[in-house]
């Protein structure tokens, strides 16, 4: 296990105490207790603090599929007629019936800002640390890269959001923040990413593999510029990534193999480790496998899956004949223990042998080189049309998949082919929702999702066993492109203004 994963997360907090002129001793920090005032002093402590932020990303990423795949036309659910308890939470996302009280949206909001607390605290303590300049610079780059990544998710999901870049000194202060306009949020993201690009190394020694690198910061910078339609800037950032030694693996399946981590295509993965009880494993297949599969999919006696994030009929049909990625990415069904074939699809990318029930060794690929090549092709097409360079990047991806190259496309046709290629190449890796928001106008996105919803209602991916859809299931409205600000946040901070439509 790499060193930064081994380090146990140390909870950092601010000690708040009521004091008076006669009780100044109450305001002193107990040197035997670890708090932010006496931590961060040594290089080891600084590294532990940054490691703690990476540690928070692990549970956060276990749930991101809900907000990026499940909400889109890529995945649905293995319907459970006997348990309707997830209607107010998970099913609200799938059927586009979320509101300010939807608990999973509250969890997304709170957990993202929860990571930000430790990012900002660690950044504020950097100057007083006795760490070497090299570790200070690396740590600043890592923390700013992660902060930019978190704010990119927040601004995509909520629009205007509260931007906090310093530790909050008191609860009262926290309740006074207003939402920052989207443009200013993006300026903060770009500032952090430009700093990260300057500070981060292109690679690490074996003890630190898995930390964010210059390549990761440049890749995210390119994605942010692409999202904002600053295509020339996107090309500049992404082209730099192509000179850093990354390459496509020849075997698509090898990308996701836990025995093949940190390969040439990996730019940034969230690292997990199974085969132990340290609490750093993943469990994606336990969430994604079909319900009532009782050990036929997950190889433990009687083990069912959650039945969530189920590939839709629509994405299954999108694979071209002979596409080598299909069998790696999904299965259209499974053979039960009694030998019957059960036609319930499930995601297969994160399905690998493991020794401890509920603890898997699968990393989550946040950015890989194939994503960079497809983003470059997209940006070049928007500036120059489908040049030979843009077609070359696209066809590198198709060639690995065992497919014929595409040629002779106009700009608009290339744009659509490329979006479909991204959908298949990056299937179930948490890109679809942001890709749709970036490439579709508001009306186009509303129409696309409602058309998908009509098809899913008419021919559900999994049987509903006689239970009809509710009248509002799969009805998408324009205001739902942004999530609501959670009602708890609206209640405790009267300065906040809710997103329209909620």
N, C-alpha and C positions, 0 to 999 in steps of 0.2 A: 504494500500500500504506500502511496506517495506521502511524503512528510506532511504536506498541508492537510491531507485528509485525516491523518493520524491524530492531529492536534485536537484536543477536546475543546468545544466551544465554551468560552468563558462569558457569561452574561455580564454586560457592562451597564451600569445604571448611574443615575445622578442622585446623590443623597440630599434630600430636601428636609430641612429642619426649621421649626419656628424658633427664632432667637430673640433675645432682648439685650439691652445694654448690660444687664446684670448677669446674663447667662451666655457670655461669649464663648465659654468652653464648649457649648453645645454645637457650635459651628465648626469645630475642628474635626478633621478626618481621622478616624481610627486607623493607624498604620497597619493593623492586623487584618483589615477588611479590604478586599479588592473592590474599589469603585473607580470612576473615571479620573478622579483627582490624583490617585497614586498608582494607576496603571499606566501603560504606554511609556514607561521610563526607559526600558531597555530594548535592544533590538529584538530579543526573543518575544517580549510582550507585544511589540508592534506587529510582528509577524503573526502572533496568536490572534491579535485583534482582526487583522485582515482575513486570516483563516476563518474566523468566526462569521464574517460576512459571507464567504463562500459556503460555509455550513448552512446559513439561512437560505441560500438559493436552492439547496436540495429539496426541502419540503415544499418550497414555493413552486418549483418546477413540476412536482408531482401532480399539480392541479391545473397547469396552464392549458392543457388540452380543452378544458371546458370553454374557455373564452376565445379560442383561436381555431379549433377544428369542429367541436361539437355544435357550436353556434352557426356553423356554415353548412354548405351543401355537401361537405365531404363525409360527415359521420352523423349517425343517429343513435338509437338505443335499442337494445334487445328488450322489447316491451315486457313489463312484469305486471300482469293483471292482478296478482295477489298482494302487491305492495305498492300502494300509491303515495307512500310517504315522501318521495322525492319530488313531488309535483311543485311545491313552492320553491325549490332550489335548483336541482339539476335539470329537471324537465322544463322549468321555466326558461332556461337558456336554450334548450333544444327547440322549443315550440314558440320562442320569442314572446313570452308572456312575463318578462321580468319587470320589476318595479322597484321603487326605493327600499322596499322591505325584503327583497330577495337576498337570502342569507349568503349565497355564494358570491354575489357581487360585493357585499359587505366584506366578506373574507378576503377577496382580491384586493380591495382598497386598503384594508387595515394591514394585511400582511406585507404589501409592497411598501407602505410607509414605515412599517416596523423594521424592515431591512434598512431603510434610509436612515433611521435613527443611529444605527451603528456605523454606517458609512460616514455620516456627518460628524459624529463624535470622533471617530478615528482620524478623519482629515483635520479636525481642529486641534488634535493633540500631536500631530506630526512635528511641529517646530520644537516642542520641548523634549522629544525623544532623544536618547543617546545613541540611536541607531546610526549606522554609516549613511553617508549621502546616497550611496547606491541603493540601499534598502528603502530609505525615505522616498527617493524618486520613484522607485518601482512601486512602492505601496501607494503613493499618490496617484500614479497612473492606473493601478488596478481599481482603486476605490472610485476614481472619476469615471472610468469605463463602466463599472457596474452601476453607478448612479445614473449615467446617461442611458444605459439599457433599461433601467427601471422607469425613468421618466418617459422614455420612448413608449413603453407599454402604457403608462398612465395617460399620456396625451392621446394615444390612439384610442383608448377605451373610453375616456371621460371628457376629452376636449380640454377646456380650461381646467387647470388643476393648481393646487397649492404648491408653490415651489419653495422648498426650505433647503438651504445649503449650510446652515450653521446649527449647532445643537440648540434645542429649545430649553430655556433655563427654568421655566415654571409652567404649570398647567394653565394658568391664566393667559400666558403668552400664546400658547398653542391654540386657544379658542378665538384668537383675534385675527388669524390669517384669512386673506381673501384668495379667491382663485385667480391665477395668473393667466392672461390671454395666451392662446395657443402659440402665437408667433414668438412671444417672450419665452415660453417653455422650450421651444425649439432652439432659441438662441442659447439657452443654458445647456441644452443637450450638445449643441455644436461646440460650445466653449469647452465643456468637459472632454469631449472626444478629441478635439485638437490638442488639448493638454496631454491626454492619454497617448496619442500617437507619438508625441515628442518624448514622453517619459518611458514608455514601455519597451522592453527588448523584443527583438524578432523571435527569440527562442529562449529556452531554459535548459539547464542541466537536468539530469534524470530525477533529482529530488524535488524539482518544482514544476515538472510537466503537469499541465492542467490549469495553470494560472493563465489569465488573459494576456495576450501578446499584442505587439504592434499590429500584426495581421488581423487580429480580432477587432481592434479599435478602428483600423482602416475599413474593414468590411462593414462594421456597423455605421461608420461615417458615410460610406457609400450608400447604404440602405436608407439612412435618414435623408440624404440629398435626393435620392430617387423618389422617396415618399413626397418630398416637397417639390418635385419636378424640376430640381436644379440639376439637369442632366449632365452638363459639362463638369460640374463639381463631382458628381457621382462617378463619371468616367475617370476623372483624375485619381480619386481615392481608390477605386476598385482596380485600376490598372496597376497601381503600386503593389497591390496584393499579389498580382501574378508574377512578380519578381522575387517573392520571398520563399520560394522553394516548395510551395504546395502543388499537389497534382491529384488528378482523379485516380482512384483505385480502379484496376481493371475489372474487379469482381464486385458488383453492387452489394452482394450479400455480406462481403467482408467489412463493409462500412460499419455495420451494426453488431458485429461479432464481439462479445465481451473479451474474447481472447486476443483481440486485435486492436486494442485501444490506442489512441494517440498516434494514428497513422497519418499519412501525408495529406489526406483529404480533410482531416479534422482541423478546423480553425479554432473553434471553441466548443467544448462539450461540458455539460454539467456532470461531474464525476460521482459515481456511486460505486459501492463495493458490496457484493454479497458474500456468502460463505462465512459470515461471522455475525455476532450479535452486538456490534458496536453502534448500531443505529444509523449507519451511513449507506444502507442498501436502497435499491429502488423496488417498485412493485407494480410496474405498469401493466404487465400481462394479467395480474390479478384484477385490475380494474377493467381491462379491455376484453378478456375472454368471455365467452357466452355464459349466461346463467344456466344452471342445471346441467353443466357439462361433467360434473362429478368425477373429475380426474382424467377425463378423456382428452382434454387440452392441456391443462396444467398437471404435470405428472406427480401428483400427490393424491393418495386415496381420498375420494369423496370431495375433492376440491372443486368448487364452483368459481366462476368469474363474476365480475360485477355486471357485465352486459352493457357497459357504457362505451361511447366512442366507437360505435359499430360502423364499419364502412357501408356507405349507402349503395343502393342499386345503381345510382347515377355514376359514381366514381368507378365502380366495378366495370360498368359498360364502356367507360372511357378508354380503358387500356387497349392499345392496338394489338392485333394478333402477333404473337411472337415476342412481345415485350418481356424481357427477362426480369423486370422489376416486379411484376405482378405477384409471382409466387413468394417473393421475399417480403413484399409489403403487406399482403393480406391473404387470408384463406376464405374461400366462399362457403365453407362449412367444415364439419369434422365427423369422424366416425365414432359413434358412441361405444361404450364398453360392451354393449350387446351386439355390436356389428352393424347397427343402423346408421345411415348417413343422415346427419342433421344439417339442413341448409340454413345455418345461421352464420353469417360472416364475422370475422374478427381481424384485428390488426395483428400482423405476424412479425413486424420489424423488431419488436422488443420481447420476443418469445424465445428464450434460450434455457438450456438446462441449468439448474441451480440446486444446491444441496440443502438449504434451509427453507422450509415452507414460509412463504410471504416475504422472502428477502432475496431479491435478484441483483445481478451484477451489471445490468444494462445501463450504460451512460445515456444521457439525452443530448443529441446533436443540436446545438443552438445555431451555429454557423459552420457550414462546410463549403469546400471549394466549389462544388457544383452550384451552390446558391450564388456565389460570387460570379461565376461565368455566366449564369443566366441573367443576373442583374446587369452585368456589362452589356450583354446582347440587347437587353431591353433599353438601356440608356442610349446606346449607339443608334439603335433603330429610331428612337425619338428625335435624335439630332440629325442623323444623316440618312435615315432609311435603312433597309436591310442590306447593309454592305457585306462584302465577303468576310470581313472580320466578325460581324454580328452573326452571320450564318455559321461561321466556323465554330464559334463558342456554342451555339445551339446544337450543332451537329456532333460536337464532341460528346455531349450528353446522350444524344440519340444513338450514337455508335456504340457506346458502352451498353446501352439497353438492347442491342441487337436489332435496331431499327434502321430503315433506309434514311438517308439524309433528306432534308427538305430544301427546295430551291425554287426560284422563280416567283417569290411572294412579293406582293406590294407591302407598303408600310402597315396598313391596317390589318391585312391578313397575317403578317408576321407577328404583330402584337397579339392577336388571338391565339396563334399557334404557340407562341412563347408562353402565354399564360397557362394554356393547357399543359405544356411541358413542365412548367413549374408545379402544377397541381399534381402531376404523376411523379415526377422526380423527388419532390419534397413531401409527398403524401404523408399525412399524419405526424408531421414534425413541427406543427404549430406555425405554419406560414399562411394558410389559406385565407383566414379572415382579414389579415393585414394586406394581403395581395389584392383581394377584392376591393377593399376600401381605397387602395392606392390607384387601381386601374379603372375603376368604374365611377361614373358620375352618380350623384344621389339617386336620380330616377332610374338609371341603369341597374344599380344595385338593388333597389326596391323591386323592380320588375324581375330581375334574375332570381331573387330569393323567393318571391311569391310564385313564380312559375315552377321552381323546384318544389315548393311546398304543396302545390296542387298535384304534382306528380307523386309525391310521397304519400299524400292522403289517399290518392286513387290506388296506389300500389305500394303499400308499406314494405320497407326492407325486411322487417320481421313481423310475424303475425301478431295481431292485437287480440286474438282469441275472442272475437266477438264484441269487444269494447270499442265503441266508436270514438273518433276524435271529438274533442270539444269544439264549439263553434269558432273559437279564436285560435286554435292550434294552427301553426304554420301560416299565420297572417302577419306579414312584416310591414311595419310602418316606418317612414323616413326618420322619425325621431329616435328609433331604436338603433340607428347606426352608432349612437353614443349610449353608454350605460348611464343610468341615473346615479347621482350622488347618493350614497346610502343615507337612509332616513336618520340613523343614529348620529351621523356627522352633521346633518342639518339641524338636529335637535340641540346638540351641544355647542354649535358655532352659528350664531344668528347672522354672521356676516356672509355666510355662503348663500349663493343663489342656485336653485335647482336647474338642471338642463331642461330646455323646453320639451313639452309633451308629457312630462311626469308630474 
